[in-house]
Amino acid sequence: MKTTYGLPKKREEVIQELQTAFANQNLDDAEYESRLNEALAAKSIEDLEVIVFDFPLEVKHKLFPKELAPAPSQEVTSSSSSLPSSSLQSINSYRVILGDDKRQIALLDASTQHFITILGNQKIDLRKSVLQGNHLKINVENLLGSTIIDLRNENLEGKHIDIWVGGMLGDIKIFIPKGGSIQREAQMFAGNFTVKDKRKNWLSMLTGNNQEEKPLTSFTLTIRGSYWLGNVEIAY
């Protein structure tokens, strides 16, 4: 169950930390605006905690002195951990048709997570997911829509993530921590596959300050499958 008691006050505290990080050049313009909008739209304390997932430990402990358990997704029930892997496969599928959906996934393991977007927008937040095992699998089917996978999880160190993409006429965007090894095995037909460093903003280019603000995360990301007349973008 999500916590709403104390939400207004905690929202102000999180916004204050975002403003401080932006003033200290630890967040670029786009990232600051995105996280600020998330803070304003947050409906629980858990939603606010996700926004500062990659902030220094002292900041996170100051904002959230007691570690909160990850919120379970709608499809995964409290009894799912006792189910065999064959049963888990049947509940790890998320579908959006003609609509918009944003969800947090509580657990990412060897079971394949299947995300389907048709004529809609789906944003999958894996930043606070519990990661079990070293080989994680994600399938993304996108048809005339937009699918965003946020994999900026601080516990990705040493993991191997397989993402299979399929569909056409839409955009798939995958956010990852900096430092990962990206292997492209996907075929693009009349589309674009790009890797972008979103952390390099105009201010860093003007000042020449490209120093890393935190340690790199070493992991491997392999993109497989095929995509037609659309775009697949990896951003960090």
C-alpha positions in Angstrom: 0.0 0.0 0.0 1.4 3.4 -0.9 1.9 6.2 1.7 0.2 9.5 1.2 0.5 10.9 4.8 3.0 13.8 4.8 3.1 13.9 1.0 2.8 17.8 0.6 5.7 18.4 3.0 7.9 15.6 1.5 7.2 17.0 -2.0 8.6 20.4 -1.0 11.7 18.7 0.4 12.3 16.7 -2.8 11.8 19.8 -4.9 14.3 21.7 -2.8 16.9 19.0 -3.4 16.2 19.0 -7.1 16.7 22.8 -7.1 20.0 22.4 -5.3 21.2 19.7 -7.6 20.3 21.8 -10.6 22.0 24.9 -9.2 25.2 22.8 -8.6 25.1 21.6 -12.2 24.4 18.0 -11.2 21.2 17.9 -13.3 20.9 19.3 -16.8 17.9 21.4 -17.9 15.9 18.5 -19.4 16.5 16.1 -16.5 15.7 18.8 -13.9 12.4 19.7 -15.7 11.4 16.1 -16.0 12.0 15.2 -12.4 10.3 18.4 -11.2 7.2 17.5 -13.2 7.4 14.0 -11.6 7.6 15.5 -8.1 4.6 17.8 -8.8 2.5 14.8 -10.1 3.6 12.3 -7.4 0.7 10.7 -5.6 2.6 9.0 -2.9 5.8 9.1 -0.8 7.1 6.1 -2.8 6.7 8.1 -6.1 8.9 10.8 -4.6 11.5 8.4 -3.5 12.0 7.1 -7.1 12.7 10.6 -8.3 16.0 10.8 -6.4 17.0 7.2 -6.9 20.5 8.2 -8.1 21.2 11.0 -5.7 24.0 10.6 -3.1 23.2 8.3 -0.2 23.3 11.1 2.4 20.6 13.1 0.4 18.4 10.0 0.1 18.8 9.1 3.8 18.0 12.7 4.8 14.8 12.7 2.7 13.7 9.1 3.4 15.4 8.0 6.7 13.7 4.6 6.6 14.1 2.5 3.4 10.7 2.0 1.7 9.8 -1.3 0.1 9.3 -1.1 -3.6 5.6 -0.7 -4.6 4.2 -3.8 -6.3 2.9 -3.5 -9.8 -0.8 -4.1 -10.4 -0.2 -7.5 -12.1 2.2 -9.0 -9.5 0.4 -10.0 -6.3 1.9 -10.6 -2.9 1.7 -14.4 -3.5 3.5 -14.3 -6.9 6.9 -15.1 -5.3 5.6 -18.6 -4.5 4.5 -19.4 -8.0 6.6 -21.5 -10.4 8.4 -19.6 -13.2 5.9 -21.0 -15.8 3.1 -19.3 -13.9 5.0 -16.0 -13.6 5.4 -15.9 -17.4 1.6 -15.5 -17.7 1.4 -12.4 -15.4 4.5 -10.5 -16.6 2.8 -9.0 -19.6 1.7 -5.4 -19.7 -0.5 -4.0 -22.5 -1.5 -0.5 -23.5 -4.0 0.1 -26.4 -5.2 3.6 -27.3 -4.2 5.1 -24.0 -1.4 6.3 -21.8 0.1 4.4 -18.9 3.0 4.8 -16.5 3.9 2.0 -14.1 6.6 1.0 -11.7 7.8 -2.6 -11.8 8.7 -4.1 -8.4 10.7 -7.1 -9.5 12.9 -7.8 -12.5 14.3 -11.3 -12.7 15.0 -14.2 -15.2 11.3 -14.2 -16.2 10.6 -12.3 -19.4 8.8 -9.0 -18.9 6.6 -8.3 -21.9 5.5 -4.8 -22.7 3.0 -4.1 -25.6 2.0 -0.7 -26.8 -0.5 -0.2 -29.6 -1.5 3.4 -30.6 -0.7 4.6 -27.2 2.1 5.6 -24.8 3.7 3.4 -22.1 6.4 4.3 -19.7 8.0 1.6 -17.6 9.9 2.7 -14.5 12.5 0.1 -13.4 14.7 2.5 -11.4 13.7 1.0 -8.0 13.0 -2.6 -9.2 14.5 -5.4 -7.2 16.9 -7.2 -9.5 17.2 -11.0 -9.1 19.8 -12.9 -11.1 22.4 -11.7 -13.5 20.5 -12.3 -16.8 17.4 -10.1 -17.2 15.0 -10.3 -20.2 12.6 -7.7 -21.6 10.4 -7.9 -24.7 9.0 -4.6 -26.2 6.4 -4.6 -28.9 5.5 -1.2 -30.2 3.0 -0.4 -33.0 2.2 3.2 -33.8 3.0 4.2 -30.3 5.7 5.3 -27.8 7.4 3.0 -25.3 9.9 4.3 -22.7 11.9 1.9 -20.6 13.8 3.6 -17.7 16.6 1.2 -16.6 18.6 3.7 -14.6 18.8 1.3 -11.7 21.8 1.7 -9.3 21.9 -2.1 -8.9 22.6 -3.0 -12.5 26.3 -3.5 -11.8 27.5 -6.8 -13.4 24.1 -7.6 -14.9 23.3 -8.7 -18.5 20.0 -7.3 -19.9 18.5 -8.7 -23.1 15.9 -6.4 -24.7 14.0 -7.8 -27.7 12.3 -5.1 -29.8 9.6 -5.5 -32.4 6.9 -3.5 -34.2 6.8 -0.6 -36.5 5.9 3.1 -36.9 6.7 4.3 -33.4 9.5 5.2 -30.9 11.2 3.0 -28.4 13.4 4.8 -25.9 15.6 3.1 -23.3 17.3 5.1 -20.5 20.4 3.4 -18.9 23.1 4.4 -16.5 26.4 5.5 -18.0 29.1 2.9 -18.2 27.2 0.0 -19.8 28.4 -1.9 -22.8 25.7 -1.7 -25.6 25.5 -4.5 -28.1 23.2 -4.0 -31.1 21.9 -7.2 -32.8 18.6 -5.7 -33.8 17.8 -5.0 -37.5 16.3 -1.6 -38.4 14.3 -1.4 -41.6 13.9 2.2 -42.8 14.4 3.4 -39.2 17.1 4.7 -36.9 19.0 3.2 -34.0 20.8 5.9 -31.9 22.8 6.1 -28.7 22.8 9.5 -27.0 24.6 11.0 -24.0 21.9 13.2 -22.4 24.2 14.3 -19.6 26.2 16.5 -21.9 24.4 19.8 -21.9 25.3 23.2 -23.2 26.7 24.3 -19.8 29.3 21.5 -19.7 30.3 22.2 -23.3 30.8 25.9 -22.5 32.8 25.3 -19.3 34.6 22.2 -20.6 33.7 20.4 -17.4 33.0 16.8 -18.5 34.1 15.2 -15.2 31.9 12.3 -14.1 29.7 13.1 -11.2 29.4 9.5 -9.9 31.0 6.1 -10.6 30.2 4.3 -13.8 27.9 1.3 -13.7 29.4 -1.7 -15.5 26.7 -3.9 -17.2 25.9 -5.3 -20.7 22.8 -4.4 -22.7 22.0 -6.4 -25.8 19.3 -5.2 -28.2 17.8 -7.9 -30.4 14.8 -8.3 -32.8 13.7 -6.1 -35.7 11.9 -2.8 -36.0 10.3 -1.2 -39.1 9.9 2.5 -40.0 10.6 3.7 -36.5 13.2 4.7 -34.0 15.1 2.9 -31.2 17.1 5.3 -28.9 19.4 4.4 -26.1 20.0 7.4 -23.8 22.2 7.8 -20.7 
